[in-house]
Amino acid sequence: MDIDLLFKIAAIGILVAVLNQVLLRAGRDDQAMMTTLAGVVIVLSLVISEISELFTSVRTMFNL
Amino acid sequence: MDIFKIIGVGFIGLIISVILKEYRREYVIYISIIAGAIIIFMCFDELNNIINLLTNLADKSGSNSYFILLLLKITGIAILTEYAINICKDAGENAIASKIDLGGKVLIISISVPIISKLLETITKIM
């Protein structure tokens, strides 16, 4: 739960953006869509695990 | 927990979201969610001390320690709903934000029903 998670997500975002441009220039639009979806899935799994960790710790602390 | 660390995390998240805004618009939401979660986690150990202090005071007072627990629940709900509402507002989804707000308010009122009834009892007793 520290700062490098932010950098990881930023790196994935920029990587997906660059890959998208490269694949679009190369004319492979479907693979560009695939990389975008892959990026979304990876980042979403990271975010969801963090959110669940946040919710469980808040639940235990405030005994919700 | 240090205010400089919190401001640092906030600014780093801000810069990253501004950079990512022009390339991939949807990553801005992930960055704001994660930055908010990191900052809340940073405040947790101080929050723990405050909560322990409150519970100790409640145990000492004995009679209304149950209400302190309800107050803690309400603050927990308030923190989470405010966190979710502002993220939805940042993303421009005011309708979803208002629905989360509604849910939070309904839950808080439903939790505070025993407090209200106890209050009315004491008032009628005094009268």
Backbone of each chain as ProteinMPNN parsed JSONL, in Angstrom:
{"seq_chain_A": "MDIDLLFKIAAIGILVAVLNQVLLRAGRDDQAMMTTLAGVVIVLSLVISEISELFTSVRTMFNL", "coords_chain_A": {"N_chain_A": [[0.85, -1.172, 0.0], [1.69, 1.366, -1.017], [3.527, 4.034, -2.585], [4.456, 3.113, -4.98], [2.583, 1.861, -6.379], [1.044, 3.734, -7.669], [2.889, 4.569, -9.61], [3.145, 2.221, -11.018], [0.642, 1.92, -12.219], [0.606, 4.202, -13.769], [2.691, 3.591, -15.499], [1.661, 1.346, -16.847], [-0.501, 2.57, -18.103], [0.733, 4.443, -19.872], [2.232, 2.684, -21.385], [0.25, 1.165, -22.636], [-0.927, 3.172, -24.144], [1.164, 3.876, -25.891], [1.618, 1.431, -27.189], [-0.812, 1.173, -28.431], [-0.775, 3.273, -30.298], [1.379, 2.432, -31.893], [0.474, -0.029, -32.903], [-1.79, 0.854, -34.245], [-0.669, 2.435, -36.22], [0.604, 0.416, -37.59], [-1.455, -0.743, -38.713], [-2.873, -2.798, -37.519], [-5.653, -2.928, -36.171], [-7.285, -4.526, -34.556], [-5.531, -5.784, -32.809], [-4.655, -3.605, -31.437], [-6.926, -2.913, -30.014], [-7.027, -5.165, -28.417], [-4.75, -4.848, -26.775], [-5.493, -2.578, -25.378], [-7.702, -3.548, -23.929], [-6.399, -5.501, -22.424], [-4.748, -3.913, -20.871], [-6.667, -2.545, -19.391], [-7.794, -4.652, -17.929], [-5.653, -5.546, -16.353], [-5.017, -3.271, -14.795], [-7.429, -2.885, -13.552], [-7.615, -5.169, -11.945], [-5.531, -4.668, -10.157], [-6.493, -2.32, -8.92], [-8.867, -3.181, -7.809], [-8.005, -5.038, -5.921], [-6.674, -3.35, -4.181], [-8.765, -1.716, -3.321], [-10.401, -3.564, -2.017], [-8.768, -4.227, 0.067], [-8.655, -1.776, 1.392], [-11.36, -1.51, 2.14], [-11.75, -3.729, 3.845], [-10.006, -3.097, 5.923], [-11.102, -0.717, 6.86], [-13.536, -1.704, 7.671], [-12.808, -3.456, 9.775], [-11.741, -1.606, 11.511], [-13.731, 0.343, 12.142], [-15.659, -1.339, 13.027], [-17.833, -1.983, 11.246]], "CA_chain_A": [[0.0, 0.0, 0.0], [2.558, 2.541, -1.009], [3.435, 4.956, -3.705], [4.893, 2.595, -6.291], [1.388, 1.396, -7.1], [0.677, 4.821, -8.59], [3.794, 4.557, -10.756], [2.864, 1.018, -11.819], [-0.542, 2.183, -13.048], [0.991, 5.194, -14.785], [3.506, 2.914, -16.513], [0.774, 0.531, -17.688], [-1.286, 3.465, -18.951], [1.532, 4.993, -20.965], [2.617, 1.56, -22.259], [-0.903, 0.825, -23.485], [-1.125, 4.256, -25.11], [2.195, 3.772, -26.931], [1.356, 0.222, -27.99], [-1.977, 1.446, -29.268], [-0.361, 4.076, -31.452], [2.24, 1.632, -32.784], [-0.336, -1.028, -33.604], [-2.679, 1.542, -35.195], [0.125, 2.811, -37.41], [0.922, -0.79, -38.356], [-2.657, -1.199, -39.394], [-3.524, -3.921, -36.817], [-6.547, -2.263, -35.223], [-7.856, -5.441, -33.56], [-4.563, -6.025, -31.736], [-4.627, -2.403, -30.596], [-8.036, -3.057, -29.069], [-6.659, -6.213, -27.443], [-3.821, -4.331, -25.76], [-6.245, -1.689, -24.484], [-8.477, -4.367, -22.981], [-5.477, -6.15, -21.479], [-4.337, -2.891, -19.894], [-7.774, -2.268, -18.472], [-7.977, -5.791, -17.02], [-4.555, -5.586, -15.367], [-5.121, -2.155, -13.851], [-8.632, -3.082, -12.739], [-7.346, -6.158, -10.889], [-4.737, -3.983, -9.123], [-7.314, -1.345, -8.191], [-9.88, -3.872, -6.995], [-7.376, -5.63, -4.725], [-6.412, -2.269, -3.218], [-10.032, -1.258, -2.744], [-10.904, -4.548, -1.047], [-7.924, -4.107, 1.265], [-9.105, -0.577, 2.104], [-12.675, -1.726, 2.75], [-11.662, -4.648, 4.993], [-9.372, -2.453, 7.087], [-12.067, 0.217, 7.45], [-14.569, -2.482, 8.378], [-12.33, -3.935, 11.082], [-11.451, -0.506, 12.435], [-14.957, 0.959, 12.646], [-16.532, -2.521, 13.163], [-19.063, -1.773, 10.467]], "C_chain_A": [[0.902, 1.243, 0.0], [2.614, 3.116, -2.413], [3.74, 4.268, -5.02], [3.707, 2.032, -7.065], [0.948, 2.455, -8.103], [1.558, 4.766, -9.828], [3.527, 3.349, -11.635], [1.691, 1.304, -12.762], [-0.199, 3.192, -14.125], [1.782, 4.515, -15.895], [2.624, 2.084, -17.434], [-0.012, 1.432, -18.621], [-0.494, 3.963, -20.134], [1.922, 3.885, -21.934], [1.465, 1.215, -23.2], [-1.103, 1.9, -24.541], [-0.114, 4.117, -26.243], [1.918, 2.577, -27.823], [0.193, 0.463, -28.93], [-1.563, 2.205, -30.521], [0.43, 3.219, -32.428], [1.377, 0.672, -33.594], [-1.263, -0.345, -34.606], [-1.892, 1.921, -36.45], [0.381, 1.583, -38.248], [-0.332, -1.378, -38.99], [-3.361, -2.328, -38.686], [-4.465, -3.339, -35.764], [-7.044, -3.24, -34.175], [-6.854, -5.675, -32.441], [-4.446, -4.794, -30.847], [-5.744, -2.47, -29.556], [-7.701, -4.081, -27.994], [-5.747, -5.645, -26.366], [-4.565, -3.386, -24.82], [-7.01, -2.499, -23.455], [-7.56, -5.016, -21.961], [-5.044, -5.149, -20.417], [-5.427, -2.635, -18.888], [-7.907, -3.399, -17.462], [-6.907, -5.778, -15.937], [-4.762, -4.498, -14.328], [-6.339, -2.349, -12.965], [-8.375, -4.103, -11.636], [-6.521, -5.522, -9.782], [-5.649, -3.118, -8.257], [-8.286, -2.075, -7.285], [-9.239, -4.491, -5.766], [-7.09, -4.534, -3.699], [-7.692, -1.835, -2.534], [-10.548, -2.253, -1.72], [-10.087, -4.474, 0.224], [-8.376, -2.902, 2.085], [-10.417, -0.852, 2.823], [-12.577, -2.662, 3.949], [-11.023, -3.934, 6.182], [-10.327, -1.432, 7.704], [-13.117, -0.56, 8.226], [-14.052, -2.932, 9.738], [-12.142, -2.761, 12.035], [-12.734, 0.068, 13.019], [-16.012, -0.078, 12.986], [-17.889, -2.279, 12.516], [-19.799, -3.076, 10.275]], "O_chain_A": [[0.858, 2.057, 0.923], [1.851, 2.732, -3.299], [3.342, 4.759, -6.077], [3.81, 1.759, -8.261], [0.537, 2.145, -9.221], [1.072, 4.894, -10.952], [3.663, 3.426, -12.856], [1.739, 0.974, -13.947], [-0.649, 3.068, -15.264], [1.588, 4.805, -17.075], [2.801, 2.104, -18.652], [-0.181, 1.111, -19.798], [-0.969, 3.923, -21.27], [1.947, 4.094, -23.147], [1.666, 1.0, -24.396], [-1.409, 1.596, -25.693], [-0.474, 4.224, -27.416], [1.972, 2.676, -29.049], [0.203, 0.02, -30.078], [-1.933, 1.849, -31.64], [0.195, 3.261, -33.636], [1.524, 0.567, -34.812], [-1.507, -0.879, -35.688], [-2.363, 1.758, -37.576], [0.383, 1.661, -39.477], [-0.275, -2.377, -39.706], [-4.377, -2.803, -39.193], [-4.106, -3.266, -34.589], [-7.216, -2.858, -33.017], [-7.231, -5.76, -31.273], [-4.171, -4.909, -29.652], [-5.549, -2.138, -28.387], [-8.034, -3.905, -26.822], [-5.937, -5.92, -25.181], [-4.313, -3.379, -23.615], [-6.981, -2.194, -22.263], [-7.888, -5.082, -20.776], [-4.977, -5.469, -19.23], [-5.172, -2.521, -17.689], [-8.108, -3.149, -16.273], [-7.2, -5.972, -14.758], [-4.693, -4.757, -13.126], [-6.309, -2.027, -11.777], [-8.856, -3.936, -10.515], [-6.759, -5.785, -8.604], [-5.592, -3.169, -7.028], [-8.517, -1.667, -6.146], [-9.833, -4.485, -4.688], [-7.24, -4.75, -2.496], [-7.717, -1.612, -1.323], [-11.071, -1.86, -0.677], [-10.615, -4.632, 1.325], [-8.474, -2.977, 3.309], [-10.579, -0.475, 3.984], [-13.235, -2.434, 4.964], [-11.441, -4.135, 7.322], [-10.369, -1.286, 8.926], [-13.542, -0.141, 9.302], [-14.754, -2.814, 10.742], [-12.36, -2.901, 13.239], [-12.837, 0.264, 14.23], [-17.166, 0.284, 13.215], [-18.936, -2.363, 13.158], [-20.856, -3.101, 9.645]]}, "seq_chain_B": "MDIFKIIGVGFIGLIISVILKEYRREYVIYISIIAGAIIIFMCFDELNNIINLLTNLADKSGSNSYFILLLLKITGIAILTEYAINICKDAGENAIASKIDLGGKVLIISISVPIISKLLETITKIM", "coords_chain_B": {"N_chain_B": [[2.483, 9.155, 10.272], [2.485, 11.918, 8.219], [2.205, 15.259, 7.35], [3.527, 16.203, 5.166], [4.111, 13.968, 3.693], [1.571, 13.168, 2.948], [0.715, 15.332, 1.368], [2.632, 15.099, -0.568], [2.043, 12.589, -1.773], [-0.451, 13.259, -2.778], [0.2, 15.272, -4.659], [1.868, 13.85, -6.401], [0.053, 11.996, -7.418], [-1.626, 13.818, -8.667], [0.012, 14.912, -10.679], [0.591, 12.654, -12.222], [-1.971, 11.995, -13.064], [-2.581, 14.182, -14.633], [-0.708, 13.91, -16.665], [-1.531, 11.483, -17.77], [-3.982, 12.152, -18.671], [-4.18, 13.058, -21.285], [-3.369, 10.955, -22.845], [-4.549, 8.343, -22.099], [-7.757, 8.516, -21.24], [-9.289, 7.152, -19.331], [-7.621, 6.238, -17.354], [-7.238, 8.164, -15.495], [-9.187, 7.977, -13.574], [-8.519, 5.6, -12.246], [-6.095, 6.357, -11.107], [-6.931, 8.369, -9.34], [-8.512, 6.915, -7.597], [-6.645, 5.145, -6.472], [-4.771, 6.902, -5.356], [-6.347, 8.19, -3.447], [-6.928, 5.999, -1.816], [-4.386, 5.332, -0.866], [-3.756, 7.594, 0.656], [-5.742, 7.508, 2.597], [-5.02, 5.138, 3.828], [-2.645, 5.982, 4.92], [-3.543, 7.613, 6.959], [-4.437, 5.845, 8.787], [-3.17, 4.773, 11.111], [-3.053, 6.888, 12.902], [-5.732, 7.32, 13.142], [-6.459, 4.999, 14.392], [-5.418, 5.378, 16.957], [-7.053, 7.457, 17.855], [-9.514, 6.209, 17.855], [-9.141, 4.189, 19.743], [-8.776, 5.775, 22.005], [-11.328, 6.909, 22.192], [-12.921, 4.635, 22.624], [-11.913, 3.787, 25.072], [-12.682, 5.939, 26.712], [-15.405, 5.605, 26.468], [-15.802, 3.097, 27.657], [-15.094, 3.697, 30.273], [-17.099, 5.531, 30.95], [-19.255, 3.866, 30.835], [-22.27, 3.767, 30.91], [-23.329, 4.851, 28.416], [-21.774, 3.517, 26.471], [-22.456, 2.149, 24.272], [-23.417, 3.965, 22.437], [-21.172, 5.323, 21.595], [-19.969, 3.418, 20.013], [-21.834, 3.303, 17.955], [-21.494, 5.863, 16.96], [-18.91, 5.629, 15.958], [-19.351, 3.803, 13.903], [-20.933, 5.395, 12.259], [-19.141, 7.428, 11.539], [-17.321, 5.896, 10.109], [-18.892, 5.063, 7.918], [-19.402, 7.563, 6.856], [-16.872, 8.46, 6.067], [-16.198, 6.622, 4.03], [-18.318, 6.953, 2.173], [-18.001, 9.625, 1.473], [-15.524, 9.52, 0.259], [-16.104, 7.883, -1.986], [-18.043, 9.437, -3.247], [-16.699, 11.773, -4.024], [-14.885, 10.779, -5.837], [-16.562, 9.844, -7.858], [-17.649, 12.281, -8.613], [-15.408, 13.597, -9.591], [-14.996, 12.118, -11.857], [-17.073, 13.03, -13.281], [-19.542, 11.941, -13.034], [-22.22, 12.853, -11.78], [-24.734, 11.884, -11.169], [-24.424, 9.227, -10.265], [-22.906, 9.799, -8.034], [-24.732, 11.185, -6.439], [-26.512, 9.165, -5.877], [-24.991, 7.409, -4.347], [-24.568, 9.087, -2.234], [-27.177, 9.308, -1.266], [-27.595, 6.639, -0.452], [-25.675, 6.45, 1.593], [-26.653, 8.341, 3.427], [-29.145, 7.224, 4.096], [-28.297, 4.89, 5.345], [-26.909, 5.939, 7.517], [-28.894, 7.255, 8.933], [-30.51, 5.078, 9.535], [-28.881, 3.725, 11.275], [-28.707, 5.484, 13.36], [-31.113, 5.397, 14.6], [-31.696, 4.086, 17.169], [-30.359, 5.854, 18.863], [-31.804, 8.204, 18.599], [-34.289, 7.384, 19.571], [-33.635, 6.792, 22.217], [-32.905, 9.31, 23.06], [-35.359, 10.678, 22.891], [-36.761, 9.295, 24.839], [-35.365, 10.046, 27.19], [-35.928, 12.739, 27.172], [-38.718, 12.823, 27.458], [-38.82, 11.722, 29.958], [-37.707, 13.696, 31.501], [-39.585, 15.72, 31.246]], "CA_chain_B": [[1.654, 9.982, 9.369], [3.17, 13.197, 8.151], [1.423, 16.026, 6.392], [4.284, 16.375, 3.927], [3.944, 12.741, 2.89], [0.216, 13.168, 2.356], [0.68, 16.306, 0.26], [3.479, 14.545, -1.632], [1.285, 11.573, -2.515], [-1.497, 13.948, -3.533], [0.749, 15.963, -5.834], [2.335, 12.852, -7.375], [-1.145, 11.507, -8.111], [-2.135, 14.886, -9.537], [0.867, 15.051, -11.864], [0.411, 11.469, -13.065], [-3.286, 12.015, -13.724], [-2.56, 15.196, -15.704], [0.034, 13.333, -17.788], [-2.273, 10.398, -18.415], [-5.287, 12.608, -19.149], [-4.259, 13.265, -22.735], [-3.158, 9.696, -23.562], [-5.655, 7.412, -21.835], [-8.574, 9.297, -20.317], [-9.935, 6.411, -18.242], [-6.687, 5.904, -16.27], [-7.277, 9.215, -14.474], [-10.051, 7.508, -12.484], [-7.767, 4.626, -11.441], [-5.081, 7.08, -10.326], [-7.542, 9.094, -8.207], [-8.942, 5.917, -6.61], [-5.489, 4.596, -5.751], [-4.162, 7.95, -4.521], [-7.215, 8.355, -2.272], [-6.78, 4.852, -0.909], [-3.076, 5.42, -0.206], [-3.769, 8.639, 1.685], [-6.566, 7.03, 3.719], [-4.226, 4.165, 4.58], [-1.642, 6.694, 5.705], [-4.133, 8.208, 8.158], [-5.109, 4.826, 9.588], [-2.639, 4.498, 12.46], [-3.524, 7.962, 13.798], [-7.168, 7.097, 13.365], [-6.571, 3.93, 15.381], [-5.209, 5.933, 18.303], [-8.239, 8.233, 18.243], [-10.628, 5.286, 18.14], [-8.879, 3.528, 21.036], [-9.066, 6.768, 23.059], [-12.788, 7.036, 22.332], [-13.517, 3.441, 23.238], [-11.567, 3.775, 26.505], [-13.57, 6.879, 27.396], [-16.761, 5.041, 26.51], [-15.875, 2.023, 28.673], [-15.086, 4.311, 31.621], [-18.396, 6.14, 31.3], [-20.089, 2.721, 31.171], [-23.689, 3.659, 30.529], [-23.646, 5.023, 26.992], [-20.652, 3.13, 25.605], [-23.015, 1.621, 23.02], [-23.595, 5.058, 21.464], [-19.876, 5.652, 20.994], [-19.749, 2.453, 18.918], [-22.663, 3.741, 16.82], [-20.858, 7.053, 16.354], [-17.778, 5.16, 15.146], [-19.904, 3.235, 12.651], [-21.406, 6.481, 11.391], [-17.979, 8.1, 10.942], [-16.768, 5.015, 9.078], [-19.723, 5.16, 6.709], [-19.259, 8.902, 6.272], [-15.572, 8.55, 5.383], [-16.202, 5.854, 2.776], [-19.23, 7.528, 1.175], [-17.428, 10.872, 0.963], [-14.447, 9.101, -0.657], [-16.674, 7.409, -3.254], [-18.786, 10.512, -3.909], [-15.812, 12.726, -4.693], [-14.287, 10.136, -7.015], [-17.569, 9.863, -8.933], [-17.808, 13.66, -9.103], [-14.241, 13.905, -10.436], [-15.154, 11.491, -13.17], [-18.157, 13.694, -14.002], [-20.795, 11.189, -12.907], [-22.891, 13.389, -10.594], [-25.912, 11.082, -10.817], [-23.995, 8.108, -9.413], [-22.457, 10.359, -6.75], [-25.877, 11.52, -5.574], [-27.129, 7.909, -5.394], [-24.152, 6.915, -3.234], [-24.854, 9.987, -1.119], [-28.474, 8.894, -0.72], [-27.401, 5.383, 0.286], [-24.953, 6.733, 2.836], [-27.521, 9.032, 4.384], [-30.15, 6.293, 4.599], [-27.666, 3.971, 6.303], [-26.551, 6.644, 8.759], [-30.124, 7.49, 9.697], [-31.015, 3.811, 10.078], [-28.038, 3.334, 12.409], [-28.868, 6.395, 14.501], [-32.492, 5.329, 15.132], [-31.735, 3.856, 18.617], [-29.934, 7.053, 19.597], [-32.921, 9.162, 18.608], [-35.357, 6.917, 20.476], [-33.163, 6.963, 23.608], [-32.966, 10.75, 23.361], [-36.761, 11.058, 23.144], [-37.15, 8.76, 26.158], [-34.841, 10.87, 28.289], [-36.635, 14.026, 27.192], [-40.056, 12.663, 28.062], [-38.644, 11.474, 31.4], [-37.461, 14.98, 32.177], [-40.81, 16.544, 31.24]], "C_chain_B": [[2.237, 11.394, 9.413], [2.495, 13.995, 7.053], [2.19, 16.184, 5.084], [4.131, 15.147, 3.052], [2.584, 12.759, 2.207], [0.167, 14.111, 1.176], [1.514, 15.778, -0.893], [2.722, 13.528, -2.462], [0.216, 12.247, -3.362], [-0.948, 14.601, -4.788], [1.231, 14.969, -6.88], [1.136, 12.309, -8.149], [-1.681, 12.533, -9.086], [-1.333, 14.944, -10.826], [0.642, 13.878, -12.807], [-0.928, 11.543, -13.773], [-3.302, 13.074, -14.824], [-1.828, 14.636, -16.908], [-0.836, 12.344, -18.538], [-3.549, 10.915, -19.056], [-5.305, 12.683, -20.665], [-4.09, 11.946, -23.473], [-4.338, 8.773, -23.365], [-6.553, 8.071, -20.799], [-9.046, 8.465, -19.137], [-8.966, 6.111, -17.112], [-6.709, 6.958, -15.182], [-8.107, 8.737, -13.287], [-9.287, 6.52, -11.608], [-6.772, 5.348, -10.54], [-5.743, 7.758, -9.132], [-8.014, 8.1, -7.15], [-7.748, 5.466, -5.779], [-4.857, 5.666, -4.864], [-5.011, 8.175, -3.277], [-7.025, 7.23, -1.29], [-5.457, 4.94, -0.16], [-3.134, 6.433, 0.924], [-4.615, 8.192, 2.868], [-5.767, 6.021, 4.53], [-3.194, 4.855, 5.45], [-2.236, 7.201, 7.01], [-4.589, 7.15, 9.135], [-4.525, 4.698, 10.99], [-3.029, 5.629, 13.411], [-4.989, 7.743, 14.139], [-7.364, 6.024, 14.436], [-6.405, 4.485, 16.789], [-6.467, 6.669, 18.762], [-9.356, 7.286, 18.654], [-10.404, 4.6, 19.477], [-9.177, 4.495, 22.173], [-10.561, 6.839, 23.289], [-13.367, 5.825, 23.038], [-13.149, 3.383, 24.717], [-12.488, 4.723, 27.267], [-14.956, 6.269, 27.542], [-16.831, 3.966, 27.596], [-15.92, 2.644, 30.059], [-16.485, 4.818, 31.931], [-19.441, 5.054, 31.5], [-21.45, 2.785, 30.524], [-23.821, 3.754, 29.028], [-22.473, 4.629, 26.114], [-21.186, 2.628, 24.275], [-23.115, 2.726, 21.987], [-22.27, 5.439, 20.827], [-19.604, 4.701, 19.837], [-20.569, 2.866, 17.706], [-22.015, 4.942, 16.147], [-19.681, 6.623, 15.486], [-18.27, 4.586, 13.831], [-20.269, 4.361, 11.696], [-20.22, 7.189, 10.759], [-17.35, 7.222, 9.872], [-17.555, 5.116, 7.787], [-19.5, 6.502, 6.047], [-17.955, 9.006, 5.493], [-15.646, 7.851, 4.032], [-17.115, 6.501, 1.741], [-18.636, 8.823, 0.612], [-16.319, 10.561, -0.034], [-15.041, 8.708, -2.008], [-17.354, 8.551, -4.001], [-17.833, 11.42, -4.664], [-15.159, 12.099, -5.9], [-15.287, 10.145, -8.164], [-17.717, 11.278, -9.481], [-16.622, 14.034, -9.991], [-14.43, 13.332, -11.815], [-16.313, 12.113, -13.932], [-19.484, 13.003, -13.846], [-21.542, 11.684, -11.669], [-24.096, 12.552, -10.192], [-25.503, 9.938, -9.896], [-23.581, 8.639, -8.052], [-23.661, 10.638, -5.86], [-26.542, 10.244, -5.074], [-26.32, 7.341, -4.246], [-24.41, 7.763, -1.999], [-26.166, 9.582, -0.452], [-28.322, 7.634, 0.12], [-26.712, 5.617, 1.615], [-25.859, 7.37, 3.863], [-28.538, 8.074, 4.965], [-29.525, 5.379, 5.64], [-27.374, 4.682, 7.618], [-27.798, 6.867, 9.59], [-30.607, 6.187, 10.315], [-30.175, 3.377, 11.27], [-28.346, 4.204, 13.613], [-30.278, 6.348, 15.065], [-32.483, 5.062, 16.636], [-31.317, 5.087, 19.406], [-31.1, 8.019, 19.719], [-33.979, 8.707, 19.593], [-34.915, 7.087, 21.929], [-33.274, 8.425, 24.0], [-34.399, 11.138, 23.703], [-37.187, 10.532, 24.513], [-36.655, 9.682, 27.261], [-35.589, 12.203, 28.355], [-37.99, 13.872, 27.866], [-39.912, 12.424, 29.558], [-38.472, 12.807, 32.134], [-38.758, 15.763, 32.299], [-41.724, 16.171, 32.385]], "O_chain_B": [[2.45, 11.975, 10.478], [2.241, 13.483, 5.962], [1.587, 16.289, 4.016], [4.033, 15.251, 1.829], [2.462, 12.408, 1.034], [-0.347, 13.764, 0.113], [1.165, 15.972, -2.058], [2.741, 13.578, -3.692], [-0.007, 11.869, -4.512], [-1.549, 14.503, -5.858], [1.049, 15.177, -8.079], [1.184, 12.174, -9.372], [-2.131, 12.196, -10.181], [-1.894, 15.015, -11.92], [0.516, 14.054, -14.019], [-1.026, 11.198, -14.951], [-3.966, 12.889, -15.844], [-2.251, 14.844, -18.046], [-0.887, 12.347, -19.768], [-4.148, 10.23, -19.885], [-6.332, 12.402, -21.282], [-4.588, 11.795, -24.589], [-5.05, 8.447, -24.315], [-6.184, 8.183, -19.63], [-9.196, 9.0, -18.038], [-9.402, 5.765, -16.014], [-6.258, 6.703, -14.065], [-7.789, 9.041, -12.137], [-9.378, 6.576, -10.382], [-6.618, 5.008, -9.367], [-5.196, 7.737, -8.03], [-7.937, 8.38, -5.954], [-7.816, 5.408, -4.552], [-4.45, 5.373, -3.739], [-4.477, 8.332, -2.179], [-6.965, 7.451, -0.081], [-5.398, 4.658, 1.037], [-2.629, 6.181, 2.018], [-4.261, 8.458, 4.017], [-5.815, 6.028, 5.76], [-2.891, 4.408, 6.556], [-1.562, 7.231, 8.039], [-5.08, 7.486, 10.212], [-5.268, 4.533, 11.957], [-3.305, 5.383, 14.586], [-5.423, 7.954, 15.271], [-8.273, 6.099, 15.262], [-7.146, 4.121, 17.702], [-6.898, 6.527, 19.907], [-10.05, 7.506, 19.647], [-11.338, 4.439, 20.262], [-9.757, 4.106, 23.187], [-11.022, 6.833, 24.431], [-14.197, 5.956, 23.937], [-13.97, 2.977, 25.539], [-13.012, 4.376, 28.325], [-15.599, 6.389, 28.585], [-17.791, 3.917, 28.364], [-16.673, 2.196, 30.924], [-17.012, 4.582, 33.019], [-20.409, 5.257, 32.234], [-21.769, 1.953, 29.675], [-24.366, 2.844, 28.404], [-22.186, 5.303, 25.124], [-20.484, 2.665, 23.265], [-22.924, 2.48, 20.796], [-22.23, 5.832, 19.661], [-19.077, 5.11, 18.803], [-20.092, 2.799, 16.573], [-21.985, 5.037, 14.92], [-19.469, 7.175, 14.407], [-17.692, 4.841, 12.775], [-19.971, 4.31, 10.503], [-20.264, 7.525, 9.576], [-16.896, 7.725, 8.844], [-16.985, 5.239, 6.702], [-19.416, 6.587, 4.821], [-17.921, 9.567, 4.397], [-15.219, 8.399, 3.016], [-16.752, 6.598, 0.569], [-18.752, 9.091, -0.584], [-16.181, 11.243, -1.049], [-14.553, 9.139, -3.053], [-17.266, 8.64, -5.226], [-18.105, 11.803, -5.802], [-14.897, 12.784, -6.889], [-14.921, 10.417, -9.307], [-17.892, 11.457, -10.686], [-16.79, 14.699, -11.013], [-14.081, 13.955, -12.818], [-16.534, 11.781, -15.097], [-20.469, 13.42, -14.455], [-21.513, 11.03, -10.626], [-24.453, 12.506, -9.015], [-26.145, 9.698, -8.873], [-23.863, 8.016, -7.028], [-23.624, 10.361, -4.661], [-27.082, 10.226, -3.968], [-26.888, 6.844, -3.273], [-24.468, 7.258, -0.878], [-26.255, 9.521, 0.774], [-28.833, 7.547, 1.237], [-27.106, 5.057, 2.638], [-25.843, 6.991, 5.034], [-28.787, 8.085, 6.171], [-30.121, 5.115, 6.684], [-27.561, 4.118, 8.696], [-27.777, 6.693, 10.808], [-31.057, 6.164, 11.461], [-30.689, 2.731, 12.183], [-28.265, 3.746, 14.753], [-30.623, 7.164, 15.92], [-33.206, 5.752, 17.355], [-31.847, 5.347, 20.487], [-31.357, 8.579, 20.784], [-34.512, 9.509, 20.36], [-35.714, 7.478, 22.779], [-33.68, 8.754, 25.115], [-34.636, 11.84, 24.685], [-37.882, 11.22, 25.26], [-37.412, 10.058, 28.155], [-35.852, 12.73, 29.436], [-38.37, 14.669, 28.724], [-40.755, 12.855, 30.345], [-39.008, 13.016, 33.222], [-39.012, 16.396, 33.324], [-42.796, 16.758, 32.536]]}, "name": "protein", "num_of_chains": 2, "seq": "MDIDLLFKIAAIGILVAVLNQVLLRAGRDDQAMMTTLAGVVIVLSLVISEISELFTSVRTMFNLMDIFKIIGVGFIGLIISVILKEYRREYVIYISIIAGAIIIFMCFDELNNIINLLTNLADKSGSNSYFILLLLKITGIAILTEYAINICKDAGENAIASKIDLGGKVLIISISVPIISKLLETITKIM"}
